[in-house]
């Protein structure tokens, strides 16, 4: 661990980039000040459920969760700002991975409500989400329908003023501790992804149960949920029937760049820890930092972090300022930031040598925390397919525009 005289802090030079305004810079300064007071010291991270139950109200009380809701419903800005989400996640991830998780799931779990909920539903839920009074979850994946959403089998049948949900969801973050779940189910208006709808399901609804708790290498609340004849009022449907897939993709487009930002926070912390270590570690009559192999490694780590940061904040800026679609840009950012962070953290572990794999070391924790980010919210391989699909679609559009405008022979 770092001694007090060798204390490190986050590199904030990227805040000078033109992607940000003064409000963003002030937000990060305030977040850093709050986090520097070490509010997590009495949170036992070995008990992920209890930790997240404590972290959510702490994040709400500090005002951080106000950035996951629109201004009319307790949010910090008129509309959810992707750059603020990214800055919050990068900052939280640098300090504490579980705090980042708690923040992210509040946003992802309620994002579809912000986008498509009826005003009364928003008013009853979103202020409590922003205040840390309600814990939310996003339930899209199924045992046989992860990246392939069209394979979804969970069903919702209309029955008067209710829908009746039957099926299972798995790999649900906050599963087991959430107060409410945004659940996607097949309603059958059309085949494939066009026949899916979204619903808010309260955890105490009859027919809703936690079928299995799932343990992973970086502990956080995770579960498989089961719905059996679970009745949900029609007013809990988000958007129109059959719009669920569209709502899910819009939600993921907002939050996917923030996954890259969390990876940035982990990678920056790994580089900071590595820099502090190599400056003090003696080897062969010099410090580890004096060796050219070490310097080359540090140069690669820093460059990969900045490359990922530029892609991440480009995507968020394009959505916030240019008001343009970011499907391709978000996929590039998520893919690059998570892959680069995995490599960077691995290099930090290598520089620490034996200490790097000792339980309790920061780089050891980072090594476990980064791995899942290359999978959830669309694995790296899926992001590559998204980028290629968007390129091919743009290519067809450009070709059609060119042919339409070409003079006839």
N, C-alpha and C positions, 0 to 999 in steps of 0.2 A: 504493500500500500504506500501511497505518497505521504511523506511526513509534512507537518504544517509549513515548514520552510520551503518545501518543494511543491506547494499546492498549485494545482492547475485549474484552469477555467476554460470555458468554451471560446473558440475562435469566432469572433463576430465580424470579421472584415467583410463578409459577404453582404452584410446589411447595407453597405455602401452601393451595392448594385442598383441599377435603375428599376428593378422589378418592384422595389418597396417604396412606401411613402413614410412620412414621419410617424404616423399612427402605428405602423408595423414596428418601427424601431423602438418606440416607447413601450409597446406591448412586450417586446422581447426583454427590454431592460427590467420592466416590472416583474416578468416571469422569472428571470434570472435572480433577481433580488429575493423573491419569495422562496425559490428553490435552494438558494445558497444558505438559507436559514435551516436547512436540513429537516424539513417537516416530516420526513419518512423514517426517522431514526427509531421511532417506537412502533413501526408497522412491521410485523413479522412476515417476511416474504416467503417463508416456508409454508405458510398457510395462505394459498392464493385467494381462496374464497373470502376469508376474513379480511385480507389485505385490500382487495378490491372494494369490499363493502365499506371500508374506512376511507379509501382513496377517493371514491366518487364524491362524497360530500366535502372532502377537503378541496378537491379541484373546483367544485361548485362554489364553495365559500371564497376561494381565491379569485373568482371571476374568470377562470380559464374556460369553464364549460359554457360560458355565455357565447363563445365563438362557434358552438355547434348548432345554434338556433338562430332563426331570423329575428330582427329587432322587434317586430310586433308581438313576439312571444317570449320575451326575456333575453333576446340575443344582444350581442355587442354592436352589431352593425345591421343596417336595413336588410341585407341579404347575407347568407353564409359566404364568407370570403375564403377562397382556397389558399391564398397566401398566408392568411392568419392560421388556418388549420395546419399548414405545413410548418410554419415557424413554431407553433405550439408543440407539434410532434417532434421536430428536430431538437427543440430545447428539452422537452421532457425525456426523450430517449437518451440524450447525453447524460442526464442526471439519474434516471431511474426507469428501467424498461417496463416495469409493471404499472407505473404511473402513466407512461405513454399508452399502454394497452387500455387502461381504464378510460382515458380521455378518448381514444380512437373509437372504442366500442359505443360510447355514449353518442358519438357523432354518426357512426354507421347505423346503429340500431334505430336512431330517430330520423335519419336523413330522408327516408322515403315519406315519413309523416310530414316533414317540412315541405317536401316537394308536392305531395299529392293528397294530403289529408284535408278533410272538410274543416272549415274554420272552428267549429265547436270541438272537434277532436284535437286540433292543434292547441287550442286554448286550454284544454284540460290536461295535456301531456307535456308540451314543449317547455313551459316555464319551470316545471318540476325537473325536467331533464337538465336544463341550463343551471338550475340551482343545486343539482346533485341529489335531489330528493327521490328520483326514480332511476333505476338501472335498466338499460335497454339492451336488446340483442337483435341480430339480423340473421334470419333463418331462411337461407336459400338452398344450401347444399343438401344433397341426399346421399344415401349409401351408393347409389348407381347413377347419380346425377350431380357431379361436381362442376367441372368446367363445361360439360355438355348439359346446359340447362333444359334443353328441349326434351331430355330423357326424364324429366320430373314426373313422378307418379303420385305425389301427395295431391289429394283432391278436395275440392270444396263444392258442395252441392247446395243450391238455393232451396230454402225451405221457409216460405213466407217472409218474415222480416228478419230471418237469420240465414247464415251459411253454416253448413255442417262439414267440418274438416276431418279428414282421415288420412293418415300416412305418417312418415317419419322424416326427420331432418337430422343431419349429423354434422360434426365438426363445428358446432354452434358456440362461438365465443360468448362468454357470460352465461352459457347454459348452466342452469342450476342456481344462479344467484339473481338473474334478471327479474324485474317486476313485470315487464311486458316484452313481447317478441313481435317483430315484423316478419310475418310468415307468408311465403309465396306458395300458392297451390293452383292446381289445374282446375279451371272452371269450364273449359271446353267450348269457348266461343268460336275457336278456329283451331286447326291442327298446329302442332309445334309450339313455338314460343308465343304465338299470337293468342293462345287460349289459356293464359296464366293470369291470375289476379293476386293482389297483395292485401293482407289483412293485419290488423293489430290484434294480437291475442294476449290476454292477461294471464299471468302465470298461475293464478288461482282458478282459472276457468275449469269447470268439470270436463273431463275427457283429455285434459292436458297433463302430461307426466314426463318426468325425466327418466328415460329408459336406461341410460348409462352415463357415468362420468368417465371422461377420457383424460389420461395423464400424458403429458408431452415433456420434451427435454427442457424447455424453459417454462416452468409451471405457470399456468393461468387457468381461470375457470373455463371449462370446455365440456360439452355434453352432446349426447344423442337424445333428441326429444321425440316423443310419440304423441300423436293426436288420434283419439278414438271417439268418434261421435261428438266431437268438440264443437259446441254451438257458439257462433260469433255473430253479434248484431250486424245488420247490413251497414249501419253507419260506421262500423269499424273497417269497412273496405276502403282502400286507398285508391283514388282515381276511379275510372270507369272499369267495369268488368272486362277482362282481357288485356288490360294495360299493364299488368304486373311486370312482365319482362322489360318493357320500356322503362318503367319506374326503377327497377333494379339496376339497369344499365346506367341510367342517369345518376342514380345514387353512387354507383361505383366510380363513374367518371369524376364526380366531385371529390371523392375520398381516395382514389387510387394514387394521385400524386403524393398524398400525405404518407402513404406507405413508403415511398421513396424518401420522403423527408425523415421518417423514423430511422430508416437505414442510414441516412446521412448522420443523424445524431449518434448512432452506434459507432459508425466508422470514424467520426471526428473524435469521439471519446477514446477509441482504440489508438488513433494516431497520437493524441495528447498523452496517453499513458505510455506509449512506446517512446515518445520524445523524452519524457521525464526519466524513463528507465535507462535509455542508452547514454544519456548524459552523465549518469552516476555509476553505471556498471563498469567496473575495471576489468580489462582483459588484455593480455600480452603487453603490459607496460603502458597502456593507454586506456581511454574509455571506448566503449562499444561504438559511440558516436564518431570516433576518429577513423573507423574502418570504412573503406570505400564501399564495400558490399552493403554495409548498413546504410550509408548515405544514398546509394542507388535505390535501396528498398524504400527509404523514406520519401525520396523523390517520386517514385511510382505511386505510393500511397496518397500523397498530397494531390497529385495530378488526377488520379482516379476519383477522389472525393470532389474536387472542383468540377470535373466533367459531369458527374452525377448531379451536383447541386445546380449547375446551369440548366440541365434538362428538366429537373424537378421544378424549379421556379419559373422556367419558361412556360411550362404547362399550366401552372397555377395563374401566372400573369395573363396568359392568353385567354383563360376562362374569365378571370375577374375584370380585366381591362378591355380586351378586344371583344369579349362576349361571343367568342367563337367556339365551335366544337373542339374537344381535346382528346377524342378517343385515341388517335394515333400518338399524340404527344404524351398523354398520360401513360400509355403502354410503354413507350420508350423510356420515360422517366422511371417508372416502377421497375422495369427490367434492368436498366443500367445501374440504378442506385443500389438495388438489392444485391446484384451480382458483384459490383465493385466493393460493396461493404463486406461481403463474405470474404473476398480476397484480402482486403485491407486488414480485417480482424484476424484472419489466419496468419498474416505476416507479423502482426503484433504479437500473437501467441508465440511464433517462432523466435522473435527477438527476445522474448522473456525466457526462452528456454524451458527448463523444468518448472519454473514458477508459473509459466503460462498455462499449465494444465492442472494446477493445484486448485481444488475447490475453495472458493472464497476470494480468489483473485478477480479483479475487475475484468481483465481480458478473457478469463475463463467463462465468466457470466455472459459477456458479450458474444463469445463464440457460440454459446447455446441459444442466445436470444435472436441472433441474426438468421439462423437457419430456416425458421418457419416463414420469414418474410419473402423468401424466394418461391414460396408455394401459395400462401393464402392470397385472396382477392385476385386470383389468376396466376398460375405458375409461370415461370419464365418462358417456357415453351409456348404457352397460350399467348403471352404478350407478343412473341415473335409472329405468331399467326395473325394477331390483330393488326400489327404494323403492316404485314404483307398484304392483308385484305384491304386495308385502307389505301395503301399504295396502288394496288391493282384497280380499286374502285376509282380513285382519282385519275389514274391513267385512262380508264374508259371514258370518264367525263371529259377530260382534256381532248381526247381523240375525237369524241363526238362534237365538241365545240369547234375543233379545228375543221372537221369535215363539213360542218354546217356552214361555216364561214368561207370555205374555199370556193373560188370562182369555178364555174363549170367550163369544161373544155369545149 
